[in-house]
């Protein structure tokens, strides 16, 4: 019974923390627009202070679009796996939009959030300029 109660508390706290902390942004390009929910961490807080901004992005490995931010975001915990719609950082200034699932080598990526909508708009060769803004 105690184990079940502890699990319930952990799940409840995890859900409440995510629900309270999410900020939404829009990511628009000539190819279309998607929304994203940012997670609550030091990197996303710093990103929000930069907005709005335009980022020139290029295709990389036919799984992601990558571009450089005007200044560095804080380094925080990283992970190796990503899924369709993940927003992340390869290094402190290297912004990434993943339109396919996969895995990166160590040290991994910093997760910023998750896009909603048709992220396949980025699944095409070539460069694109995206505009990242706070959602209303």
C-alpha positions in Angstrom: 0.0 0.0 0.0 2.8 2.4 0.9 4.5 1.7 -2.5 1.3 2.4 -4.4 0.8 5.7 -2.5 4.4 6.8 -3.2 3.9 6.1 -6.9 0.7 8.0 -7.0 2.3 11.0 -5.3 5.3 11.0 -7.8 3.0 10.7 -10.8 0.7 13.5 -9.5 3.7 15.8 -8.8 5.2 15.1 -12.2 1.9 15.9 -14.0 1.3 19.1 -12.0 4.8 20.4 -12.6 4.6 19.9 -16.4 1.1 21.4 -16.6 1.9 24.5 -14.6 5.2 25.3 -16.4 4.5 24.9 -20.1 4.9 27.9 -22.4 3.7 27.8 -26.0 5.5 29.2 -29.0 4.7 29.2 -32.7 7.3 28.2 -35.4 6.4 29.6 -38.8 8.1 29.4 -42.2 7.2 29.7 -45.8 6.3 26.0 -45.6 3.7 26.4 -42.8 3.3 26.8 -39.1 3.4 24.6 -36.0 3.0 25.2 -32.3 5.2 23.9 -29.6 5.0 23.4 -25.9 8.2 24.2 -24.1 9.3 22.3 -21.0 10.3 24.2 -17.9 14.1 24.5 -17.6 16.8 27.2 -17.7 17.4 26.8 -21.4 13.7 27.4 -22.4 13.5 30.4 -20.0 16.5 31.9 -21.7 15.0 31.1 -25.2 11.7 32.8 -24.3 13.7 36.0 -23.4 15.2 36.0 -26.9 11.8 35.9 -28.7 10.7 36.8 -31.2 13.6 35.7 -33.5 14.2 34.4 -37.0 16.6 31.5 -37.5 18.1 30.3 -40.8 17.9 26.5 -40.7 19.4 23.9 -43.0 18.6 20.2 -43.4 20.8 17.8 -41.6 20.8 14.0 -42.2 17.2 14.1 -43.5 15.9 14.0 -39.9 16.2 17.6 -38.7 16.6 21.2 -39.4 19.4 23.0 -37.6 20.3 26.7 -37.1 22.1 29.0 -34.8 20.7 31.2 -32.0 22.0 34.7 -31.5 23.4 33.8 -28.1 24.0 30.7 -25.9 21.4 29.0 -23.8 22.3 27.4 -20.5 23.7 23.9 -20.6 21.5 21.4 -18.7 20.9 17.6 -18.6 21.0 15.9 -22.0 19.4 12.8 -23.5 20.3 10.7 -26.5 16.8 9.8 -27.9 14.4 12.1 -29.7 11.0 11.7 -31.4 9.1 13.4 -34.2 8.4 17.0 -33.2 11.2 17.3 -30.6 12.8 20.8 -30.2 16.3 20.7 -28.9 19.8 22.0 -28.7 22.9 20.2 -30.0 25.1 22.7 -28.3 24.3 25.9 -26.4 23.6 27.9 -29.6 22.6 25.1 -32.1 18.8 25.0 -32.3 17.3 21.8 -33.7 13.8 20.8 -35.0 13.5 17.1 -35.4 10.9 15.9 -38.0 11.9 12.2 -37.6 12.6 10.0 -34.6 16.1 8.8 -33.8 19.1 8.8 -31.5 22.1 11.1 -31.3 25.6 10.2 -30.0 26.9 11.4 -26.6 26.8 13.9 -25.1 23.2 14.1 -26.5 20.8 16.9 -26.9 19.1 19.4 -24.5 15.3 19.0 -24.9 13.4 22.3 -25.2 9.9 21.0 -26.0 7.6 19.3 -28.3 5.9 20.5 -31.5 2.2 19.9 -32.2 0.7 19.9 -35.7 2.1 18.8 -39.0 5.9 18.7 -38.4 6.3 17.0 -41.8 6.4 20.6 -43.3 10.1 20.5 -42.4 10.7 17.1 -44.1 12.1 18.5 -47.3 15.6 19.2 -48.5 17.1 22.7 -48.4 17.3 25.6 -46.1 14.4 27.6 -44.6 14.0 30.6 -42.3 11.8 30.0 -39.3 10.2 32.6 -37.1 9.9 31.6 -33.4 7.4 33.7 -31.3 5.5 33.4 -28.1 2.0 32.0 -28.8 -1.0 34.2 -27.7 
